[in-house]
């Protein structure tokens, strides 16, 4: 019987690494199917959320900074950076799975138009990938910076337990921030599946 996989957890936060390797190989198309179409769908949903933000600003005549700099807590990253990081995880996940270098992750946080352009870049990159690009993905070990540490994981764990949850975390923050600002959104705008009546507009003085 083969020994169970283990996770090496750093004793302190810093430059240590978290390492896990399951040793299990997946079918050649499994990681493509679990990443590219999912990212494509939710980047399009993110585009819709940003469109809703633009429409809200046009209606309320509020400055763009009202949305771009929105936070749920004073020490939290603002909405514009949440969008950036969400899109960055598309590249941070799919490039190494395809055996490619992660491209430079530049800032695109100055305007809603710049954020929309960044989402479009993410979609363009995803559209350029094919199953063949990830034919050997399951055998790869991938490292990525995670806050003040670095994770080193087998490809399946990297995608399913690290990259994808982080992507959804930041997209969820965008949704939550827009709701906190008073936008009449529902889960339907987040996932594109649910259907509800729009929440009642927030009362203002």
C-alpha positions as YAML, in Angstrom:
chain: A
units: angstrom
residues:
- id: 1
  name: UNK
  ca: [0.00, 0.00, 0.00]
- id: 2
  name: UNK
  ca: [1.43, 3.36, -0.98]
- id: 3
  name: UNK
  ca: [1.98, 5.91, 1.81]
- id: 4
  name: UNK
  ca: [-0.52, 8.80, 2.06]
- id: 5
  name: UNK
  ca: [0.45, 12.18, 0.67]
- id: 6
  name: UNK
  ca: [1.62, 14.71, 3.22]
- id: 7
  name: UNK
  ca: [1.58, 18.48, 3.53]
- id: 8
  name: UNK
  ca: [4.59, 20.31, 4.93]
- id: 9
  name: UNK
  ca: [3.36, 23.39, 6.76]
- id: 10
  name: UNK
  ca: [5.89, 26.13, 7.57]
- id: 11
  name: UNK
  ca: [6.57, 26.74, 11.23]
- id: 12
  name: UNK
  ca: [6.42, 30.48, 10.70]
- id: 13
  name: UNK
  ca: [5.15, 32.84, 8.06]
- id: 14
  name: UNK
  ca: [7.85, 34.31, 5.89]
- id: 15
  name: UNK
  ca: [9.71, 32.87, 2.96]
- id: 16
  name: UNK
  ca: [8.88, 29.25, 3.86]
- id: 17
  name: UNK
  ca: [7.00, 27.08, 1.39]
- id: 18
  name: UNK
  ca: [3.96, 24.86, 1.74]
- id: 19
  name: UNK
  ca: [4.53, 21.70, -0.29]
- id: 20
  name: UNK
  ca: [2.13, 18.96, -1.25]
- id: 21
  name: UNK
  ca: [2.32, 16.35, -4.01]
- id: 22
  name: UNK
  ca: [-0.48, 13.82, -4.32]
- id: 23
  name: UNK
  ca: [1.30, 11.80, -6.97]
- id: 24
  name: UNK
  ca: [-2.02, 11.22, -8.75]
- id: 25
  name: UNK
  ca: [-2.21, 11.94, -12.48]
- id: 26
  name: UNK
  ca: [-5.48, 13.04, -14.07]
- id: 27
  name: UNK
  ca: [-6.71, 12.55, -17.63]
- id: 28
  name: UNK
  ca: [-4.97, 14.97, -19.97]
- id: 29
  name: UNK
  ca: [-8.08, 17.12, -20.53]
- id: 30
  name: UNK
  ca: [-9.36, 17.15, -16.93]
- id: 31
  name: UNK
  ca: [-7.48, 20.23, -15.76]
- id: 32
  name: UNK
  ca: [-8.32, 22.16, -18.93]
- id: 33
  name: UNK
  ca: [-12.03, 21.40, -18.50]
- id: 34
  name: UNK
  ca: [-11.88, 22.34, -14.81]
- id: 35
  name: UNK
  ca: [-10.15, 25.65, -15.44]
- id: 36
  name: UNK
  ca: [-10.53, 27.35, -18.82]
- id: 37
  name: UNK
  ca: [-14.34, 27.18, -19.33]
- id: 38
  name: UNK
  ca: [-14.98, 28.01, -15.67]
- id: 39
  name: UNK
  ca: [-12.71, 31.04, -15.77]
- id: 40
  name: UNK
  ca: [-14.28, 32.11, -19.07]
- id: 41
  name: UNK
  ca: [-17.79, 32.00, -17.64]
- id: 42
  name: UNK
  ca: [-16.98, 33.93, -14.49]
- id: 43
  name: UNK
  ca: [-14.85, 36.54, -16.22]
- id: 44
  name: UNK
  ca: [-17.93, 37.25, -18.33]
- id: 45
  name: UNK
  ca: [-19.95, 37.51, -15.11]
- id: 46
  name: UNK
  ca: [-17.31, 39.89, -13.77]
- id: 47
  name: UNK
  ca: [-17.72, 41.99, -16.92]
- id: 48
  name: UNK
  ca: [-21.42, 42.17, -16.14]
- id: 49
  name: UNK
  ca: [-20.77, 43.31, -12.58]
- id: 50
  name: UNK
  ca: [-18.49, 46.07, -13.85]
- id: 51
  name: UNK
  ca: [-21.13, 47.09, -16.41]
- id: 52
  name: UNK
  ca: [-23.64, 47.34, -13.56]
- id: 53
  name: UNK
  ca: [-21.21, 49.54, -11.65]
- id: 54
  name: UNK
  ca: [-20.83, 51.86, -14.64]
- id: 55
  name: UNK
  ca: [-24.59, 52.09, -15.08]
- id: 56
  name: UNK
  ca: [-25.04, 52.82, -11.37]
- id: 57
  name: UNK
  ca: [-22.52, 55.65, -11.49]
- id: 58
  name: UNK
  ca: [-24.19, 57.12, -14.56]
- id: 59
  name: UNK
  ca: [-27.55, 57.02, -12.79]
- id: 60
  name: UNK
  ca: [-26.40, 58.40, -9.45]
- id: 61
  name: UNK
  ca: [-23.81, 60.87, -10.81]
- id: 62
  name: UNK
  ca: [-21.35, 59.61, -8.18]
- id: 63
  name: UNK
  ca: [-17.61, 59.80, -8.95]
- id: 64
  name: UNK
  ca: [-15.90, 56.66, -10.24]
- id: 65
  name: UNK
  ca: [-13.71, 56.56, -7.15]
- id: 66
  name: UNK
  ca: [-16.85, 55.72, -5.14]
- id: 67
  name: UNK
  ca: [-16.73, 52.26, -6.74]
- id: 68
  name: UNK
  ca: [-13.00, 51.83, -7.39]
- id: 69
  name: UNK
  ca: [-12.00, 52.59, -3.80]
- id: 70
  name: UNK
  ca: [-14.85, 50.77, -2.06]
- id: 71
  name: UNK
  ca: [-13.82, 48.51, 0.86]
- id: 72
  name: UNK
  ca: [-15.70, 46.35, 3.32]
- id: 73
  name: UNK
  ca: [-13.14, 47.18, 6.03]
- id: 74
  name: UNK
  ca: [-10.47, 49.89, 6.32]
- id: 75
  name: UNK
  ca: [-7.60, 47.39, 5.97]
- id: 76
  name: UNK
  ca: [-9.16, 45.57, 3.03]
- id: 77
  name: UNK
  ca: [-8.03, 45.88, -0.59]
- id: 78
  name: UNK
  ca: [-10.36, 48.13, -2.61]
- id: 79
  name: UNK
  ca: [-12.72, 46.91, -5.31]
- id: 80
  name: UNK
  ca: [-10.38, 47.84, -8.17]
- id: 81
  name: UNK
  ca: [-7.62, 45.66, -6.75]
- id: 82
  name: UNK
  ca: [-10.08, 42.81, -6.10]
- id: 83
  name: UNK
  ca: [-10.86, 42.82, -9.82]
- id: 84
  name: UNK
  ca: [-7.17, 42.89, -10.70]
- id: 85
  name: UNK
  ca: [-6.32, 39.95, -8.47]
- id: 86
  name: UNK
  ca: [-9.25, 37.91, -9.73]
- id: 87
  name: UNK
  ca: [-8.05, 38.31, -13.31]
- id: 88
  name: UNK
  ca: [-4.44, 37.73, -12.28]
- id: 89
  name: UNK
  ca: [-5.41, 34.33, -10.93]
- id: 90
  name: UNK
  ca: [-6.54, 33.33, -14.41]
- id: 91
  name: UNK
  ca: [-2.97, 33.83, -15.61]
- id: 92
  name: UNK
  ca: [-1.39, 32.49, -12.42]
- id: 93
  name: UNK
  ca: [-3.44, 29.30, -12.76]
- id: 94
  name: UNK
  ca: [-3.58, 28.59, -16.47]
- id: 95
  name: UNK
  ca: [-0.11, 29.67, -17.59]
- id: 96
  name: UNK
  ca: [1.77, 27.17, -15.39]
- id: 97
  name: UNK
  ca: [-0.78, 24.45, -16.15]
- id: 98
  name: UNK
  ca: [0.03, 25.03, -19.82]
- id: 99
  name: UNK
  ca: [3.78, 25.02, -19.13]
- id: 100
  name: UNK
  ca: [4.01, 28.76, -19.83]
- id: 101
  name: UNK
  ca: [5.54, 31.58, -17.83]
- id: 102
  name: UNK
  ca: [3.06, 33.81, -16.02]
- id: 103
  name: UNK
  ca: [3.07, 37.16, -17.85]
- id: 104
  name: UNK
  ca: [3.89, 40.36, -15.94]
- id: 105
  name: UNK
  ca: [0.95, 41.35, -13.75]
- id: 106
  name: UNK
  ca: [0.67, 45.09, -14.21]
- id: 107
  name: UNK
  ca: [-1.75, 47.50, -12.55]
- id: 108
  name: UNK
  ca: [-5.08, 48.25, -14.22]
- id: 109
  name: UNK
  ca: [-6.93, 49.90, -11.35]
- id: 110
  name: UNK
  ca: [-7.27, 53.53, -12.45]
- id: 111
  name: UNK
  ca: [-10.73, 53.29, -14.01]
- id: 112
  name: UNK
  ca: [-13.59, 50.93, -14.70]
- id: 113
  name: UNK
  ca: [-12.60, 51.03, -18.36]
- id: 114
  name: UNK
  ca: [-9.10, 49.85, -17.47]
- id: 115
  name: UNK
  ca: [-10.55, 47.03, -15.37]
- id: 116
  name: UNK
  ca: [-12.83, 46.00, -18.22]
- id: 117
  name: UNK
  ca: [-9.84, 45.96, -20.55]
- id: 118
  name: UNK
  ca: [-7.99, 43.73, -18.11]
- id: 119
  name: UNK
  ca: [-10.90, 41.29, -17.94]
- id: 120
  name: UNK
  ca: [-10.92, 41.26, -21.74]
- id: 121
  name: UNK
  ca: [-7.22, 40.40, -21.70]
- id: 122
  name: UNK
  ca: [-7.97, 37.46, -19.45]
- id: 123
  name: UNK
  ca: [-10.67, 36.22, -21.79]
- id: 124
  name: UNK
  ca: [-8.42, 36.66, -24.80]
- id: 125
  name: UNK
  ca: [-5.73, 34.58, -23.12]
- id: 126
  name: UNK
  ca: [-8.19, 31.83, -22.19]
- id: 127
  name: UNK
  ca: [-9.51, 31.76, -25.75]
- id: 128
  name: UNK
  ca: [-5.96, 31.15, -26.97]
- id: 129
  name: UNK
  ca: [-5.59, 27.94, -24.94]
- id: 130
  name: UNK
  ca: [-6.47, 24.45, -26.13]
- id: 131
  name: UNK
  ca: [-6.62, 21.00, -24.59]
- id: 132
  name: UNK
  ca: [-3.24, 20.29, -26.16]
- id: 133
  name: UNK
  ca: [-1.65, 23.10, -24.16]
- id: 134
  name: UNK
  ca: [-2.53, 21.29, -20.93]
- id: 135
  name: UNK
  ca: [-1.93, 17.75, -22.14]
- id: 136
  name: UNK
  ca: [0.88, 17.31, -19.59]
- id: 137
  name: UNK
  ca: [-0.56, 19.56, -16.88]
- id: 138
  name: UNK
  ca: [-1.36, 16.84, -14.37]
- id: 139
  name: UNK
  ca: [2.29, 15.91, -14.02]
- id: 140
  name: UNK
  ca: [3.44, 19.40, -13.16]
- id: 141
  name: UNK
  ca: [4.35, 20.84, -9.77]
- id: 142
  name: UNK
  ca: [3.52, 24.53, -9.47]
- id: 143
  name: UNK
  ca: [4.73, 27.23, -7.09]
- id: 144
  name: UNK
  ca: [2.97, 30.52, -6.50]
- id: 145
  name: UNK
  ca: [3.32, 33.37, -3.97]
- id: 146
  name: UNK
  ca: [0.56, 33.28, -1.37]
- id: 147
  name: UNK
  ca: [0.67, 36.35, 0.84]
- id: 148
  name: UNK
  ca: [3.92, 36.17, 2.76]
- id: 149
  name: UNK
  ca: [4.65, 32.57, 1.85]
- id: 150
  name: UNK
  ca: [4.92, 30.40, -1.25]
- id: 151
  name: UNK
  ca: [2.86, 27.33, -2.06]
- id: 152
  name: UNK
  ca: [4.28, 24.44, -4.06]
- id: 153
  name: UNK
  ca: [1.58, 21.99, -5.08]
- id: 154
  name: UNK
  ca: [0.81, 19.27, -7.58]
- id: 155
  name: UNK
  ca: [-1.24, 20.63, -10.48]
- id: 156
  name: UNK
  ca: [-4.61, 19.25, -9.38]
- id: 157
  name: UNK
  ca: [-4.29, 20.54, -5.82]
- id: 158
  name: UNK
  ca: [-2.95, 23.85, -7.13]
- id: 159
  name: UNK
  ca: [-5.98, 24.40, -9.34]
- id: 160
  name: UNK
  ca: [-8.82, 22.95, -7.27]
- id: 161
  name: UNK
  ca: [-7.74, 23.86, -3.75]
- id: 162
  name: UNK
  ca: [-5.69, 27.04, -4.27]
- id: 163
  name: UNK
  ca: [-6.07, 28.96, -7.54]
- id: 164
  name: UNK
  ca: [-9.78, 28.45, -8.19]
- id: 165
  name: UNK
  ca: [-10.89, 29.24, -4.61]
- id: 166
  name: UNK
  ca: [-8.76, 32.39, -4.66]
- id: 167
  name: UNK
  ca: [-10.27, 33.47, -7.97]
- id: 168
  name: UNK
  ca: [-13.78, 33.03, -6.60]
- id: 169
  name: UNK
  ca: [-12.86, 34.77, -3.36]
- id: 170
  name: UNK
  ca: [-11.93, 37.96, -5.21]
- id: 171
  name: UNK
  ca: [-14.89, 37.83, -7.61]
- id: 172
  name: UNK
  ca: [-17.15, 37.36, -4.58]
- id: 173
  name: UNK
  ca: [-15.57, 40.41, -2.96]
- id: 174
  name: UNK
  ca: [-16.42, 42.49, -6.04]
- id: 175
  name: UNK
  ca: [-20.03, 41.36, -5.82]
- id: 176
  name: UNK
  ca: [-20.19, 42.01, -2.07]
- id: 177
  name: UNK
  ca: [-18.65, 45.45, -2.42]
- id: 178
  name: UNK
  ca: [-21.10, 46.48, -5.13]
- id: 179
  name: UNK
  ca: [-24.02, 45.26, -3.03]
- id: 180
  name: UNK
  ca: [-22.69, 47.21, -0.05]
- id: 181
  name: UNK
  ca: [-22.71, 50.34, -2.21]
- id: 182
  name: UNK
  ca: [-26.40, 49.86, -2.95]
- id: 183
  name: UNK
  ca: [-26.38, 48.23, -6.39]
- id: 184
  name: UNK
  ca: [-29.56, 46.13, -6.89]
- id: 185
  name: UNK
  ca: [-27.76, 42.87, -7.68]
- id: 186
  name: UNK
  ca: [-28.68, 39.26, -6.95]
- id: 187
  name: UNK
  ca: [-26.89, 35.92, -7.11]
- id: 188
  name: UNK
  ca: [-28.02, 35.76, -10.73]
- id: 189
  name: UNK
  ca: [-25.55, 38.51, -11.60]
- id: 190
  name: UNK
  ca: [-22.82, 36.50, -9.88]
- id: 191
  name: UNK
  ca: [-23.31, 33.07, -11.43]
- id: 192
  name: UNK
  ca: [-25.62, 33.64, -14.38]
- id: 193
  name: UNK
  ca: [-27.84, 30.73, -13.33]
- id: 194
  name: UNK
  ca: [-30.06, 31.96, -10.51]
- id: 195
  name: UNK
  ca: [-33.09, 34.10, -11.24]
- id: 196
  name: UNK
  ca: [-34.62, 36.44, -8.69]
- id: 197
  name: UNK
  ca: [-36.43, 39.72, -8.64]
- id: 198
  name: UNK
  ca: [-34.02, 42.61, -8.18]
- id: 199
  name: UNK
  ca: [-33.57, 43.72, -4.55]
- id: 200
  name: UNK
  ca: [-35.39, 46.90, -3.63]
- id: 201
  name: UNK
  ca: [-33.23, 50.03, -4.09]
- id: 202
  name: UNK
  ca: [-31.62, 51.37, -0.93]
- id: 203
  name: UNK
  ca: [-33.42, 54.34, 0.58]
- id: 204
  name: UNK
  ca: [-31.41, 57.54, 0.68]
- id: 205
  name: UNK
  ca: [-31.89, 60.73, 2.64]
...
